[in-house]
């Protein structure tokens, strides 16, 4: 990735396996993801989504190309994600990935997103999504560089 991409996420990750997984793969990225963490909201589910949504939107850089991590989003394979990253980087905009909290993303965040991306049809804990996303971004970099990390011949 040419410009430093950004991860804007709900929740402050604590030391543990999820943080370790993210750190391991983020350290391999060139450049690594910058991280902006948003405090978890309080109140009813709708109020939590609204508050977190406002904070997520406020944390995005102006003019960013926003990719919302969303269960209902596009599910490319790893080669497809590598191609998408190439296209997104060619836009010249700062790439910003957004991960919501336990209540999901507010509709205003989804509407602001240029792309909605899913890691599959199963629901994943939002702290685990950070590590899974970082691994897939690293895998996409490996694919684009013809590095043997990704073994495309394997199902």
N, C-alpha and C positions, 0 to 999 in steps of 0.2 A: 504494500500500500504506500502510495507516495506521501500523502499528508497524514498526519496523525489522526486516526479515527477516534471517536468518542463513544463511550458507553454511559448513558444516563439511566440510572436504575433506582427503583424504590428499595429502601432498606439499607442499613449499614451492616455490611457483612462482618461477622466476627471470626476470629481465628478458628480454624477447623477444616474438615475435609473439603467443604465447598470452596472456601477461600484458597486452600492449597491448590485445588484443581484449576481454579481461575488463574492464580499466580503462575503456575507451571506453564500453562499454554500462552498466557499473555506475555510472559518473558521471551517466548520464541517469536512472537510477532515483530515484524519490522515495518514501521514503528509499532510499539505496543499501543494498546488502547489506553486513552486517557479515561479516567473514571470520575463521574460526578454522582454522588449518592444523595438521594432525596429521603427525608424522614418519612416513615410510615404514617399515614393518616389515621385519625381517630373518628369514631362516630358510626352511623349506619353505613352499610355497604355503599349506598349511593353517595353519601357524603365523603367517605374515604376515597372513592374513585374520583370525585370532583376535586377534592383537595390535592390528592396526589397528581392528578392530571394538570392542574394549574402549576404545580411546582415543576413537573417534568417539562412542560412547555416553556416555563421561564428559564430553565437551565439549558435549553437548546441554543446553540450559536445561531445568530441571524443568518438566514439563507442556507442553512444546512440541508443536506439530503437526508431525510429522516427515514429510518427503517424500524418499524414497530415490531417487536417480537410478540406474535399474537397467534393463539391456537387456530384461528380461522384463516391465517395467512397462507401465502404461497409456500409450497414444500418442494424446493428443487433438490436434486441429488447433489453430491459434492462437486461434480464437474459443472453442473448448472449454477451453483453458488459462485464458483470461481469465475464463470463468465459474467454473472451479474456484478460481481465486485469490479471486474475490469470496466464494465459500462458505467457503474457508479463513480469510480475514480476518474474516468474520462470526463465526467461532468464538471470537474474542477471545484466542486463544492466540498465542504467538510462533511464527512460521513458520520452520522450520529445514530447509534443503535439505542432503542428505548425498551426497557424491561419494566413492566408494571409490577405491582405488589400482589398480595393474595386475592384482592378483589378484581384484578384485571385492569385493563386500560380504559380510561374515560373515553367516551365517543369523540370528544374534541381532540384527544391525542391521536386516535385512529384516523380522524379526518385530516389532521395535519401531516400524517405520515405519507411519504412518497411511495412507500412499499410496505406491505405487511408480510412478515416472514415467520414461518412456523418450523419448529424442529420435529414435527410429526403430530399425529392426531391425539397422542396422549398428553395429559396435563403434567407439567414438570414443576417442581418447587422453583420459585423465582431465583433463589440463590444458586441453585444447580444450573439454571439456564445460563448464567454468566460463564461458567466453565465450559459448558457444551458449546456455546457460541464462540468463545475464544479458540477452542479446539478446531471448530469448523473453519474459522477464519485462517488459522494456521494451515490447515489442510488445503484450503483454497490457494494460499500462497505457495505451498509445496507443489500443487498441481500446475500452477502457472509457471513455476520455475523448473518443471520436470524433475523435481526432487523425489527420491524413492519413498518418502514418508507415506504418500498415498499409493496404494496398490489398486489401481483401477480394474485390474483383472479379477479381483475378488468380489464376490457378490455381497 
